[in-house]
Amino acid sequence: MYLFWKWLHIIAIISWMAGILYLYRLLIYHTERGRDNEDIHNLLALMEKRLYKYITIPAMVVSWIAGFSMIAINSALLSQVWLISKIALVILLTGSTHYAGKVLKSFAKKQEPYPSGKTLRILNEVPTVLMMIIVAMVIFRPF
């Protein structure tokens, strides 16, 4: 069963990362192009909502479930510092995901002030950096 949960965890993480990275890109487009054009605003709001609701959040939830299922099967993992570090970073990644959801809801309702394109570009790098560190924790197990 452990290998099944590991497989599911990897698939879910790939989906989550694809969703969150594309979502931030859509938010950048929205703040830079969707404010002045109602058709573009409506299209981007719909795309953002569907991506968040049907791909990004479900993938995040499955990632958490599969990860904790692996820990349930092999509870000795919890004594390893690299895993505790990984979980802390995944909490930050979850926060980044929820922040994107908050921004897309404010865009959909046209609630200003919107984050700037520059701010969203920086926030778009956060999941990538977190992913790189998380994968390093798993592969190299530095502590």
Residue frames as a rotation matrix with the C-alpha (Angstrom) as fourth column:
MET 1
0.560 0.828 0.000 0.00
0.828 -0.560 0.000 0.00
0.000 0.000 -1.000 0.00
TYR 2
0.219 -0.537 -0.815 2.88
0.343 -0.739 0.579 2.38
-0.914 -0.406 0.022 0.70
LEU 3
-0.785 -0.568 0.247 3.91
0.400 -0.161 0.902 2.45
-0.473 0.807 0.353 -2.97
PHE 4
-0.096 0.835 0.543 0.32
0.946 -0.093 0.310 3.16
0.309 0.543 -0.781 -4.03
TRP 5
0.730 0.389 -0.561 0.16
0.600 -0.758 0.255 6.19
-0.326 -0.523 -0.787 -1.70
LYS 6
-0.178 -0.883 -0.435 3.57
0.273 -0.469 0.840 7.33
-0.946 0.030 0.324 -2.88
TRP 7
-0.700 0.006 0.714 2.46
0.713 0.056 0.699 7.09
-0.035 0.998 -0.044 -6.52
LEU 8
0.326 0.923 0.205 -0.75
0.895 -0.371 0.248 8.99
0.305 0.103 -0.947 -5.76
HIS 9
0.500 -0.230 -0.835 1.20
0.483 -0.726 0.489 11.61
-0.718 -0.648 -0.252 -3.78
ILE 10
-0.599 -0.800 -0.037 3.57
0.363 -0.313 0.877 12.27
-0.713 0.512 0.478 -6.70
ILE 11
-0.490 0.504 0.711 0.72
0.812 -0.032 0.583 12.52
0.317 0.863 -0.394 -9.22
ALA 12
0.578 0.772 -0.265 -1.21
0.813 -0.515 0.272 14.87
0.073 -0.373 -0.925 -6.95
ILE 13
0.153 -0.613 -0.775 1.83
0.403 -0.677 0.616 17.07
-0.902 -0.406 0.144 -6.35
ILE 14
-0.801 -0.419 0.428 2.42
0.535 -0.178 0.826 17.38
-0.269 0.891 0.367 -10.09
SER 15
-0.095 0.871 0.481 -1.22
0.849 -0.181 0.496 18.39
0.519 0.456 -0.723 -10.56
TRP 16
0.615 0.290 -0.733 -1.13
0.713 -0.600 0.361 20.81
-0.335 -0.745 -0.576 -7.64
MET 17
-0.276 -0.816 -0.508 2.02
0.380 -0.578 0.723 22.51
-0.883 0.006 0.469 -8.91
ALA 18
-0.748 0.075 0.660 0.65
0.647 -0.140 0.749 22.77
0.149 0.987 0.056 -12.45
GLY 19
0.266 0.961 0.081 -2.54
0.871 -0.275 0.406 24.27
0.413 -0.037 -0.910 -11.06
ILE 20
0.561 -0.031 -0.827 -0.95
0.599 -0.674 0.432 26.80
-0.571 -0.738 -0.360 -8.72
LEU 21
-0.541 -0.822 -0.181 1.64
0.417 -0.448 0.790 27.97
-0.730 0.352 0.585 -11.24
TYR 22
-0.642 0.381 0.665 -0.94
0.660 -0.166 0.733 28.42
0.389 0.910 -0.144 -13.98
LEU 23
0.420 0.848 -0.322 -3.34
0.895 -0.329 0.300 30.08
0.149 -0.415 -0.898 -11.54
TYR 24
0.147 -0.436 -0.888 -0.81
0.461 -0.764 0.452 32.74
-0.875 -0.475 0.089 -10.62
ARG 25
-0.858 -0.437 0.269 -0.13
0.417 -0.290 0.861 33.31
-0.299 0.851 0.431 -14.32
LEU 26
-0.186 0.882 0.434 -3.87
0.826 -0.099 0.555 33.83
0.532 0.461 -0.710 -14.93
LEU 27
0.536 0.363 -0.762 -3.99
0.778 -0.564 0.277 36.25
-0.329 -0.741 -0.585 -12.01
ILE 28
-0.465 -0.761 -0.452 -1.14
0.377 -0.632 0.677 38.24
-0.801 0.145 0.581 -13.59
TYR 29
-0.797 0.235 0.557 -3.06
0.538 -0.143 0.831 38.41
0.275 0.961 -0.012 -16.86
HIS 30
0.194 0.969 -0.155 -6.17
0.927 -0.129 0.351 39.42
0.320 -0.212 -0.923 -14.96
THR 31
0.338 -0.092 -0.937 -4.54
0.614 -0.733 0.293 42.30
-0.713 -0.674 -0.191 -13.12
GLU 32
-0.601 -0.697 -0.392 -2.80
0.139 -0.574 0.807 43.53
-0.787 0.431 0.442 -16.28
ARG 33
-0.983 0.181 -0.020 -5.46
-0.040 -0.108 0.993 42.94
0.177 0.978 0.114 -18.92
GLY 34
-0.497 0.838 -0.225 -8.76
0.744 0.545 0.387 42.07
0.447 0.024 -0.894 -17.27
ARG 35
-0.535 0.273 -0.800 -9.49
0.586 -0.562 -0.584 45.28
-0.609 -0.780 0.140 -15.42
ASP 36
-0.596 0.195 -0.779 -10.43
-0.407 -0.909 0.084 47.35
-0.692 0.367 0.621 -18.47
ASN 37
-0.600 0.362 -0.714 -12.11
-0.669 0.263 0.695 44.75
0.439 0.894 0.084 -20.65
GLU 38
0.024 0.726 0.687 -15.28
-0.942 0.247 -0.228 43.11
-0.336 -0.641 0.690 -19.34
ASP 39
0.800 0.280 -0.531 -15.05
-0.501 0.798 -0.334 40.13
0.330 0.533 0.779 -21.71
ILE 40
-0.091 -0.915 -0.392 -11.46
-0.178 0.402 -0.898 39.37
0.980 -0.012 -0.199 -20.70
HIS 41
-0.561 -0.052 0.826 -12.35
-0.811 -0.168 -0.561 39.87
0.168 -0.984 0.053 -17.03
ASN 42
0.428 0.839 0.337 -15.25
-0.871 0.483 -0.095 37.40
-0.242 -0.252 0.937 -17.26
LEU 43
0.688 -0.231 -0.688 -13.18
-0.273 0.795 -0.541 34.81
0.672 0.560 0.484 -19.16
LEU 44
-0.385 -0.922 -0.035 -10.23
-0.260 0.145 -0.955 35.01
0.885 -0.359 -0.295 -16.75
ALA 45
-0.354 0.330 0.875 -12.50
-0.935 -0.092 -0.344 34.92
-0.033 -0.940 0.341 -13.69
LEU 46
0.746 0.663 -0.062 -14.16
-0.666 0.741 -0.091 31.76
-0.015 0.109 0.994 -15.02
MET 47
0.431 -0.672 -0.602 -10.83
-0.112 0.623 -0.775 30.12
0.895 0.401 0.193 -15.89
GLU 48
-0.548 -0.665 0.508 -9.36
-0.548 -0.174 -0.818 31.01
0.632 -0.726 -0.269 -12.49
LYS 49
0.022 0.660 0.751 -12.39
-0.984 0.148 -0.102 29.69
-0.178 -0.736 0.653 -10.61
ARG 50
0.876 0.356 -0.324 -12.46
-0.435 0.874 -0.217 26.38
0.206 0.332 0.921 -12.49
LEU 51
0.120 -0.922 -0.368 -8.71
-0.131 0.353 -0.927 25.84
0.984 0.159 -0.078 -12.21
TYR 52
-0.588 -0.346 0.731 -8.75
-0.703 -0.230 -0.673 26.57
0.401 -0.910 -0.108 -8.48
LYS 53
0.052 0.773 0.632 -11.93
-0.957 0.220 -0.190 24.67
-0.286 -0.595 0.752 -7.64
TYR 54
0.884 0.465 -0.053 -11.60
-0.451 0.816 -0.362 21.60
-0.126 0.344 0.931 -9.88
ILE 55
0.596 -0.730 -0.334 -7.85
0.185 0.529 -0.828 21.03
0.781 0.432 0.450 -10.20
THR 56
-0.235 -0.853 0.466 -5.67
-0.304 -0.391 -0.869 22.95
0.923 -0.346 -0.168 -7.74
ILE 57
-0.100 0.244 0.965 -7.60
-0.991 -0.108 -0.076 22.44
0.085 -0.964 0.252 -4.50
PRO 58
0.901 0.430 0.055 -8.51
-0.433 0.896 0.094 18.78
-0.009 -0.109 0.994 -5.14
ALA 59
0.483 -0.801 -0.353 -4.88
0.163 0.479 -0.863 18.03
0.860 0.359 0.362 -6.06
MET 60
-0.345 -0.587 0.732 -3.69
-0.610 -0.452 -0.650 19.77
0.713 -0.671 -0.203 -2.89
VAL 61
0.322 0.568 0.757 -6.14
-0.941 0.276 0.194 17.77
-0.099 -0.775 0.624 -0.75
VAL 62
0.962 -0.004 -0.272 -5.12
-0.070 0.963 -0.260 14.47
0.263 0.270 0.926 -2.36
SER 63
0.089 -0.996 0.033 -1.45
-0.116 -0.044 -0.992 15.41
0.989 0.084 -0.120 -1.81
TRP 64
-0.296 -0.142 0.945 -2.08
-0.904 -0.279 -0.325 15.90
0.310 -0.950 -0.045 1.90
ILE 65
0.667 0.632 0.395 -4.15
-0.721 0.681 0.129 12.71
-0.188 -0.370 0.910 2.21
ALA 66
0.817 -0.405 -0.410 -1.58
0.074 0.780 -0.622 10.59
0.572 0.478 0.667 0.36
GLY 67
-0.148 -0.928 0.342 1.29
-0.350 -0.274 -0.896 12.12
0.925 -0.252 -0.284 2.35
PHE 68
-0.184 0.135 0.974 -0.36
-0.983 -0.037 -0.180 11.44
0.011 -0.990 0.139 5.68
SER 69
0.881 0.470 -0.048 -1.31
-0.472 0.880 -0.050 7.95
0.019 0.067 0.998 4.52
MET 70
0.370 -0.837 -0.404 2.36
0.045 0.450 -0.892 7.19
0.928 0.312 0.204 3.91
ILE 71
-0.476 -0.514 0.713 3.16
-0.655 -0.334 -0.678 8.50
0.587 -0.790 -0.178 7.39
ALA 72
0.365 0.690 0.625 0.38
-0.923 0.355 0.147 6.33
-0.120 -0.631 0.767 8.85
ILE 73
0.913 -0.064 -0.404 1.91
-0.085 0.936 -0.341 3.28
0.400 0.346 0.849 7.19
ASN 74
0.121 -0.948 -0.294 5.45
0.768 0.277 -0.577 4.21
0.629 -0.156 0.762 8.25
SER 75
0.926 0.375 0.053 5.16
0.248 -0.706 0.664 6.33
0.286 -0.601 -0.746 11.41
ALA 76
0.314 -0.893 -0.322 8.94
0.801 0.067 0.595 6.20
-0.510 -0.445 0.736 11.94
LEU 77
-0.074 -0.301 0.951 9.13
0.843 -0.528 -0.101 8.89
0.532 0.794 0.293 9.26
LEU 78
0.769 0.491 0.409 7.86
0.224 -0.807 0.546 11.43
0.599 -0.329 -0.731 11.79
SER 79
0.748 -0.564 -0.351 11.09
0.395 -0.047 0.918 11.11
-0.534 -0.824 0.187 13.74
GLN 80
-0.140 -0.821 0.554 13.10
0.977 -0.023 0.212 12.38
-0.161 0.570 0.805 10.77
VAL 81
-0.203 -0.014 -0.979 13.83
0.308 -0.950 -0.050 16.11
-0.929 -0.312 0.197 10.71
TRP 82
-0.982 -0.177 -0.071 13.78
-0.012 -0.313 0.950 16.32
-0.190 0.933 0.305 6.90
LEU 83
-0.493 0.864 0.105 10.13
0.729 0.344 0.591 15.24
0.475 0.368 -0.799 6.91
ILE 84
0.153 0.512 -0.845 9.14
0.854 -0.499 -0.148 17.75
-0.498 -0.699 -0.514 9.58
SER 85
-0.560 -0.441 -0.702 10.89
0.025 -0.855 0.518 20.42
-0.828 0.272 0.489 7.49
LYS 86
-0.947 0.243 0.210 9.09
0.251 0.153 0.956 19.23
0.200 0.958 -0.206 4.39
ILE 87
-0.107 0.970 -0.220 5.72
0.980 0.141 0.144 19.40
0.170 -0.200 -0.965 6.13
ALA 88
-0.011 0.047 -0.999 6.45
0.504 -0.863 -0.046 22.97
-0.864 -0.504 -0.014 7.29
LEU 89
-0.851 -0.353 -0.389 7.27
-0.155 -0.538 0.829 23.96
-0.502 0.766 0.402 3.71
VAL 90
-0.732 0.656 0.186 4.13
0.559 0.420 0.715 22.23
0.390 0.627 -0.674 2.43
ILE 91
0.077 0.729 -0.680 2.12
0.901 -0.343 -0.266 24.31
-0.428 -0.592 -0.683 4.92
LEU 92
-0.365 -0.281 -0.888 3.65
-0.044 -0.947 0.318 27.42
-0.930 0.155 0.334 3.32
LEU 93
-1.000 0.016 0.009 2.76
0.011 0.135 0.991 26.06
0.014 0.991 -0.135 -0.13
THR 94
-0.316 0.942 -0.116 -0.80
0.939 0.328 0.107 25.51
0.139 -0.075 -0.987 1.08
GLY 95
0.044 0.268 -0.962 -0.88
0.529 -0.824 -0.205 29.10
-0.848 -0.500 -0.178 2.30
SER 96
-0.775 -0.388 -0.499 0.33
-0.222 -0.572 0.790 30.31
-0.592 0.723 0.357 -1.09
THR 97
-0.830 0.528 0.177 -2.45
0.471 0.497 0.729 28.32
0.297 0.689 -0.661 -2.73
HIS 98
0.025 0.884 -0.466 -5.12
0.984 -0.104 -0.145 29.77
-0.177 -0.455 -0.873 -0.45
TYR 99
-0.275 -0.173 -0.946 -3.79
0.159 -0.978 0.133 33.29
-0.948 -0.114 0.296 -1.02
ALA 100
-0.996 -0.058 -0.066 -4.20
-0.059 -0.114 0.992 32.79
-0.066 0.992 0.110 -4.78
GLY 101
-0.433 0.901 -0.038 -7.79
0.840 0.418 0.346 31.71
0.328 0.118 -0.937 -4.08
LYS 102
0.049 0.401 -0.915 -8.37
0.709 -0.659 -0.251 34.87
-0.703 -0.636 -0.317 -2.06
VAL 103
-0.660 -0.367 -0.655 -7.01
-0.153 -0.788 0.596 37.02
-0.735 0.494 0.465 -4.91
LEU 104
-0.936 0.320 0.142 -9.12
0.235 0.273 0.933 35.29
0.260 0.907 -0.332 -7.56
LYS 105
-0.107 0.939 -0.326 -12.24
0.994 0.102 -0.034 35.84
0.001 -0.327 -0.945 -5.46
SER 106
-0.040 0.055 -0.998 -11.45
0.334 -0.940 -0.066 39.53
-0.942 -0.336 0.019 -5.10
PHE 107
-0.926 -0.277 -0.256 -10.88
-0.159 -0.328 0.931 39.76
-0.342 0.903 0.260 -8.88
ALA 108
-0.679 0.715 0.163 -14.19
0.664 0.505 0.551 38.01
0.312 0.482 -0.819 -9.57
LYS 109
0.262 0.804 -0.533 -16.01
0.944 -0.329 -0.033 40.51
-0.202 -0.495 -0.845 -7.31
LYS 110
0.153 -0.339 0.928 -13.94
0.551 -0.750 -0.365 43.43
0.820 0.567 0.072 -8.65
GLN 111
0.946 0.098 -0.308 -12.85
0.321 -0.386 0.865 44.29
-0.034 -0.917 -0.397 -5.12
GLU 112
0.286 -0.867 0.407 -9.90
0.143 -0.381 -0.913 46.67
0.947 0.320 0.015 -5.31
PRO 113
0.314 -0.690 -0.652 -7.10
-0.917 -0.397 -0.022 47.11
-0.244 0.605 -0.758 -4.51
TYR 114
0.988 -0.079 -0.131 -5.68
0.019 0.912 -0.409 44.30
0.151 0.402 0.903 -6.62
PRO 115
0.334 -0.942 0.011 -2.11
0.275 0.109 0.955 43.14
-0.902 -0.316 0.295 -6.17
SER 116
0.332 -0.299 -0.895 0.13
-0.796 -0.597 -0.096 44.59
-0.506 0.744 -0.437 -8.85
GLY 117
0.897 -0.080 -0.435 1.42
-0.272 0.675 -0.685 42.49
0.349 0.733 0.584 -11.73
LYS 118
-0.073 -0.996 0.043 4.89
-0.560 0.006 -0.828 42.75
0.825 -0.085 -0.559 -10.21
THR 119
-0.264 0.052 0.963 3.64
-0.938 0.218 -0.269 41.48
-0.224 -0.975 -0.008 -6.84
LEU 120
0.733 0.620 0.282 1.88
-0.521 0.777 -0.355 38.56
-0.439 0.113 0.892 -8.52
ARG 121
0.608 -0.603 -0.516 5.02
-0.362 0.368 -0.856 37.74
0.707 0.707 0.005 -10.53
ILE 122
-0.454 -0.762 0.461 6.98
-0.764 0.068 -0.641 37.51
0.457 -0.644 -0.613 -7.30
LEU 123
-0.025 0.542 0.840 4.24
-0.829 0.458 -0.320 35.41
-0.558 -0.705 0.438 -5.67
ASN 124
0.835 0.319 -0.448 4.29
-0.539 0.635 -0.554 33.15
0.107 0.704 0.702 -8.74
GLU 125
0.019 -0.923 -0.385 7.89
-0.495 0.326 -0.805 32.24
0.869 0.206 -0.451 -7.90
VAL 126
-0.182 -0.075 0.981 7.09
-0.982 0.066 -0.177 31.26
-0.051 -0.995 -0.085 -4.30
PRO 127
0.755 0.486 0.440 5.52
-0.490 0.864 -0.113 27.87
-0.435 -0.130 0.891 -5.16
THR 128
0.766 -0.530 -0.364 8.44
-0.128 0.429 -0.894 27.08
0.630 0.732 0.261 -7.48
VAL 129
-0.216 -0.883 0.417 11.05
-0.665 -0.180 -0.725 27.84
0.715 -0.434 -0.548 -4.82
LEU 130
0.055 0.316 0.947 9.09
-0.934 0.351 -0.063 25.91
-0.353 -0.881 0.315 -2.21
MET 131
0.945 0.317 -0.082 8.77
-0.322 0.852 -0.412 22.95
-0.061 0.416 0.907 -4.58
MET 132
0.384 -0.880 -0.280 12.52
-0.275 0.180 -0.944 22.95
0.881 0.440 -0.173 -5.22
ILE 133
-0.427 -0.538 0.727 13.31
-0.837 -0.071 -0.543 22.94
0.343 -0.840 -0.420 -1.51
ILE 134
0.378 0.658 0.651 10.66
-0.815 0.570 -0.103 20.32
-0.439 -0.492 0.752 -0.75
VAL 135
0.929 -0.068 -0.364 12.00
-0.185 0.767 -0.614 17.98
0.321 0.638 0.700 -3.43
ALA 136
-0.036 -0.998 0.060 15.53
-0.462 -0.036 -0.886 18.55
0.886 -0.060 -0.460 -2.14
MET 137
-0.150 0.046 0.988 14.36
-0.982 0.110 -0.154 17.56
-0.116 -0.993 0.029 1.36
VAL 138
0.774 0.546 0.319 12.95
-0.501 0.837 -0.219 14.30
-0.386 0.009 0.922 0.00
ILE 139
0.827 -0.468 -0.311 15.89
-0.045 0.497 -0.867 13.43
0.560 0.731 0.390 -2.25
PHE 140
-0.064 -0.988 0.144 18.86
-0.185 -0.130 -0.974 14.54
0.981 -0.089 -0.175 -0.13
ARG 141
0.762 0.439 -0.476 17.36
0.378 0.297 0.877 14.19
0.527 -0.848 0.060 3.37
PRO 142
0.070 -0.866 0.494 19.85
-0.060 -0.498 -0.865 16.73
0.996 0.031 -0.087 4.72
PHE 143
-0.597 -0.276 0.753 18.90
-0.745 -0.158 -0.648 16.23
0.298 -0.948 -0.112 8.36
